[in-house]
Amino acid sequence: MTTASHTITGLASAKDLFALTKPRVMSLVIFTALCGMLAAPGSIHPVIGFTAILAISLGAGASAALNQWYESDIDAVMKRTSGRPLPAGRMDRETALHFGIGLSVFSVLLMGVAVNWFSAAFLAFSIFFYAVVYTIWLKRSTPQNIVIGGAAGAFPPAIGWAAVTGDVGPMSLLLFAIIFFWTPPHFWALALFMNSDYSKAGVPMMPVVAGRQSTRHQIFGYSLVLAAVAVAPFVLGLAGAVYGAAAILLSGIFCALSWLVARSKTTEPKDMAAEKRLFKFSIFYLFALFAALVADRVILA
Amino acid sequence: MSEIDKDKPPMSPEEQKVYQARQKHRAVIMAALLIFMVVLFYLITIVKIGSGS
């Protein structure tokens, strides 16, 4: 950590500006957006496709910067986030705000000029949803924050799809729904073993408000809905057997791991092996499911 | 945001060094990004003209 004076924090390092975009979250955004684009009917010129992914990534980075600008007080008291540039004192809030707004405007304009204005409007809405609806409005006011806020993370594949087709179709809605219903079990598994962090910060995460057992049961409930939504493209004939087999297998494992979480009674975070396992698998699940969709399209083509 | 605030105490030589190193690093990255964007917009223009849109 750099110990810097007030003047130096006004000139954030490039490394910290990059960290403000949450690069690890961005990798999932890039991947799902790319899959949405590859799964869409029709074709897109590689240069335009690259630009669309770049714009979606910059939009996600902008949302992350605005999120950290607003949440620097919460981040400072949570162990997991206290090392971020703002709470660690390596950057001032004004820089983060300017960076976030600048990147938002640039990403939307880039999408509109190079790709199409429908996906640009979609991207603008997703940034607004994450930065305002989720971060400013929902996160501190309701334990349903993750459920509704999950929509923000579910937009990228639909935007990738819209970059190719210029509209929203049944398959892009299903891709949206998959991430939407994946988010609560993914985040609540994390929140269960990070419970003390969230309660210390006063964030009304489900385990803090409804208790661990209720959260565990809801994780299992959402996993069942996720499994149904994940298999739907195959059942409805929108995807082939490769995707269908992968969706059934992966969702089966997801539900089994969620069932172990639902049965767990552990109270100590260090003993929450089932929750940690589900959290790790949930990340793999999303990557594998979307990769299977693309593989399915390639094989069918 | 990158201006030196006259109301604040002057920077120490070490801080001055860090400040100038950051300025230089950011300028190099900004130049690389600008070149990248010029190339990207050139390619976008070629593709758009080629497709007639």
Interface residues (C-beta under 8 A of the other chain):
Chain A: T2 A4 S5 H6 T7 I8 G10 L11 A12 S13 A14 H45 V47 I48 T51 L54 D92 E94 T95 H98 V113 A114
Chain B: M1 S2 E3 I4 D5 K8 M11 S12 E15 V18 Y19 R22 Q23 H25 R26 I29 L40 L43 I44 I46 V47 S51
